[in-house]
Every structure is written in C-alpha cells, then in structure tokens.
Amino acid sequence: MPAPTPRSTAVALLDKVLGEGRLLSELSAPLSRLAAPDRARALRLASDTLRGMDRADRLLSRQLRKTPQLHVMNILRLGTVELCTGGDAHGVVDELVSLVGTHPRYKRLRGLVNAILRQMAGDAGKPWKDLRIPRLPGWLRDPLVSAWGNGAVSAMEKAQFSGAPVDLTLKPDEDPSKWADRLGATVLPSGSLRLANPGQISALPGYSEGAWWVQDAAAALPARTLAPKAGERVLDLCAAPGGKTLQLAAAGAIVTALDISEKRMERVRENLARTNLSAEIVVGDGLRYQGGPFDAILVDAPCSATGTIRRHPDLPYAKDGSEFGALIALQTQMLDHALTLLAPGGRLIFCTCSLLPDEGEVQVEQALARHNGLRTDASALDLPGIDPGWKTEEGGLRLRPDYWPELGGMDGFYIAVLRQD
Ligand SMILES: C[S@@+](CC[C@H](N)C(=O)[O-])C[C@H]1O[C@@H](n2cnc3c(N)ncnc32)[C@H](O)[C@@H]1O
C-alpha cells in the first residue's frame, strides 16, 4: 500500500463519518500516520468536503448514471470540492485517480473517476458558486425550521457553510487591544478576540505563557453571565475540555471542575497547567456528585452540539437525531441534581451548545415549573456584546450562528441564569 497522504487520509475519514456515523474528533487512528501539518491538511480537506457535500452531490448527479460505492463517491466528492474551490486540477485528478487504483475492488473505476474529475475541472464545475448554500439533512433541518423558521435556518446554513473563525478568551488582567495588535486580531463586542489568520495556534504569541485560550465567543458567555468573584466556591459540573473552568479560575474563584470522562479531563489538566491556573479536578458522574454547597454552579450539559456545526461539519452526517431523547433526559437530571448542590442565594447557569429549544428554552421552562421559588435572572445577561433582542421569554439567552453576520458569526448556544429564592 502506498504511504498515506492528506488526500487519501481525508477520504478514509469521510468513509468513517458517512459510512459508520463516526465523528471526526473520534478518528485519531487514520490521522496518526501523518505528520502534524499533514494531519491538519487532511482534517481541513475532509471538513471542506462535508461542508460542500450538498453542492458536490448536485454536480456529481449530473455526471453519474448511478451512484458508485461510498468510497468511490467520497473520492469524487473530495475531488469536486477541491476542483470547484481553486484546487490544482493536475495534482487533484492524478492523485485521486491513483487512489482509486490502489483498491482491487474499485480500480476498474479509474477511467470513470478520471473522466468525471476532468469534467469538474472544466465546465461541469463552473456552476458551483451559483448552486444553493448547502442544506442541513432533514433530521436536523426539520426541527430547526419548526423552531426558528425557514429564513433563519437558511441564514444559519450560510454561516455553517462559511466555517468558523478562531476566537480567544484572554485572562481578565490582559489588555484586549494590546493582544489584538500582537495577534492581528479584532476585539469582538463581548471582549473575545477573533483571529484573522490563525495558522498554528501553539506558535502564536501568548500561547506558551497562557495569556489566552481558544474559545468561541459564544462559548465564553456562560461563564461571563456567572460573573465569578474572587474566593467564591464554584462548581463546573461538565467541565472538559475546560474553557469555562479556565474563565472561572482566572477570575479568582475556588473552582471544582468535574467531568465523567478521564480522557477529556486530561485536557483540563493540560489547559490549567499552561495557563498557570488551578482547580480541584474530579472525575466522576455529575449526577452522583455530593460536594458543596457552592455559591455558583455551571451546568454546561452534554447536548446535541448542533450549535457547533460551523466548526464540526461532520456532525449532521455522523448523527441522526436518535440521541436527542436521552440527552434531553440527562440534561433535566443534571439540572435538578445541580440545584441540590447550590448554597442558599446561589446561582446556577444552565447552558447547552444546542440550537434545539428542547435542550434550552424548554428545559428551563420545565425546570421553572418543577421547582417552587426557582426563577431566571435576566439582568445577569446584560453584558457587553449581548443584544437585548437575544433574550428569550422565560428569561434566558438564545445565541445563533447567524448572529453577528458581519463579524463572522458565533456558535449556537442557550444560556440561563437561575436563582432559587
Ligand atoms: C458540552 S461538554 C462541556 C464543555 C466544557 N464545559 C468546556 O467549556 O470546555 C459536556 C461535557 O459533559 C461531560 N459529561 C457527560 N455526561 C456527564 C455526567 N454524567 N457527569 C459529568 N460530566 C458528564 C462530557 O464528558 C463532556 O465533557
């Protein structure tokens, strides 16, 4: 077998996402045989192909009399996306034709792959830019249209097709404008920095001394609404990989960071070490945890992650919505259990990186109905960069990828600050 390349690895990743429902974040094995820059390139090629797949399939359906096996289709998809977005025709076609030739089952299709990709490099690829913005698959599009309407979902799809910039959260004592200059970044209305051309993150100024960490601007807002004070006891109930733990610890809170995943918790330890911050680390099931009481609790509950599709274009294809019910039930249990760990007068932030109201607005409406004396504190949401129009009826905050379109969007999130009288 020839040595793997970024393109052949990207095709292997696509085969796993589209054939086995695996998430790219779980697929370290195919990537492990590449050097770091090639790994990044393979991931970028696979992600770009998934983002553009709806368009690629439309163009390919005009050339194909019948859909070939998934592996060959993925080679054609990757080639089509590359060729239609400025890829070098020679390099792309030659490598992908050789790739199909390495497989005994598919090598007879070399001629077909060669002919189709050459057509894509020519006239067949020209309509690319005029094709509609790729749509989400029906299992996700339908509930989103019911919740937000077709126009809003189209705007979200536009944001998802554009991908996501890289945002940074600075330690509170760092000067945003100084770091914006050093990093060639812009300061967002909420205080996060947005990088124009990130390149290799670990090579950027401030990385090794831990002046900042990567965190989407929307993901930085839950800890800001919690507004931790120095010396407060704060529980981060679903902490890994730790972006919000870092914010809480950097504000001087005494943080307990808990997560069920030992592997993901390793990332929290690494992030704390790099930023020279500290937190008590607990690996365990948040539903059984009995510490506290805490002045404030952050419940960043496991969810469908549908708000992060700009950065995870594999999600709509690896998932099918069958996990929604179990996730919603787990969120309800988490929220109820967390309330038992809260000190009198304390505050609980419930948030999810989901676009589905069942994992946000509805969760909080139902919690308010279940618990006497529980209320939302909408005034805690009055923070720089938050548009009052994003507040919701029950007193929470809805963030969507189509917000801040002129700045490059944000992840989808739901956040509510709850207080128990
Ligand atoms: C949305 S992520 C948290 C992201 C994190 N707060 C951050 O900002 O980096 C949800 C986390 O919940 C964890 N989780 C899932 N079930 C859990 C449980 N029963 N108890 C504690 N953590 C759990 C997952 O391992 C995952 O790391």
Ligand as a Chemical Component Dictionary entry (heavy atoms), coordinates in Angstrom:
data_LIG
# 
_chem_comp.id                   LIG 
_chem_comp.type                 NON-POLYMER 
_chem_comp.pdbx_formal_charge   0 
_chem_comp.three_letter_code    LIG 
# 
loop_
_chem_comp_atom.comp_id 
_chem_comp_atom.atom_id 
_chem_comp_atom.alt_atom_id 
_chem_comp_atom.type_symbol 
_chem_comp_atom.charge 
_chem_comp_atom.model_Cartn_x 
_chem_comp_atom.model_Cartn_y 
_chem_comp_atom.model_Cartn_z 
_chem_comp_atom.pdbx_ordinal 
LIG C1  C1  C 0  -20.508 20.447 26.413 1  
LIG S1  S1  S 1  -19.248 19.492 27.069 2  
LIG C2  C2  C 0  -18.551 20.555 28.258 3  
LIG C3  C3  C 0  -17.643 21.628 27.692 4  
LIG C4  C4  C 0  -16.884 22.376 28.785 5  
LIG N1  N1  N 0  -17.772 22.967 29.751 6  
LIG C5  C5  C 0  -15.988 23.460 28.233 7  
LIG O1  O1  O 0  -16.336 24.627 28.264 8  
LIG O2  O2  O -1 -14.888 23.141 27.769 9  
LIG C6  C6  C 0  -20.136 18.362 28.029 10 
LIG C7  C7  C 0  -19.276 17.504 28.934 11 
LIG O3  O3  O 0  -20.147 16.746 29.775 12 
LIG C8  C8  C 0  -19.479 15.570 30.129 13 
LIG N2  N2  N 0  -20.466 14.634 30.705 14 
LIG C9  C9  C 0  -21.347 13.832 30.068 15 
LIG N3  N3  N 0  -22.090 13.146 30.980 16 
LIG C10 C10 C 0  -21.651 13.522 32.197 17 
LIG C11 C11 C 0  -22.006 13.160 33.529 18 
LIG N4  N4  N 0  -22.980 12.260 33.772 19 
LIG N5  N5  N 0  -21.344 13.729 34.544 20 
LIG C12 C12 C 0  -20.347 14.632 34.316 21 
LIG N6  N6  N 0  -19.972 15.001 33.081 22 
LIG C13 C13 C 0  -20.615 14.464 32.038 23 
LIG C14 C14 C 0  -18.813 15.138 28.845 24 
LIG O4  O4  O 0  -17.723 14.263 29.106 25 
LIG C15 C15 C 0  -18.389 16.478 28.247 26 
LIG O5  O5  O 0  -17.039 16.734 28.534 27 
# 
loop_
_chem_comp_bond.comp_id 
_chem_comp_bond.atom_id_1 
_chem_comp_bond.atom_id_2 
_chem_comp_bond.value_order 
_chem_comp_bond.pdbx_ordinal 
LIG C1  S1  SING 1  
LIG S1  C2  SING 2  
LIG S1  C6  SING 3  
LIG C2  C3  SING 4  
LIG C3  C4  SING 5  
LIG C4  N1  SING 6  
LIG C4  C5  SING 7  
LIG C5  O1  DOUB 8  
LIG C5  O2  SING 9  
LIG C6  C7  SING 10 
LIG C7  O3  SING 11 
LIG C7  C15 SING 12 
LIG O3  C8  SING 13 
LIG C8  N2  SING 14 
LIG C8  C14 SING 15 
LIG N2  C9  SING 16 
LIG N2  C13 SING 17 
LIG C9  N3  DOUB 18 
LIG N3  C10 SING 19 
LIG C10 C11 SING 20 
LIG C10 C13 DOUB 21 
LIG C11 N4  SING 22 
LIG C11 N5  DOUB 23 
LIG N5  C12 SING 24 
LIG C12 N6  DOUB 25 
LIG N6  C13 SING 26 
LIG C14 O4  SING 27 
LIG C14 C15 SING 28 
LIG C15 O5  SING 29 
# 
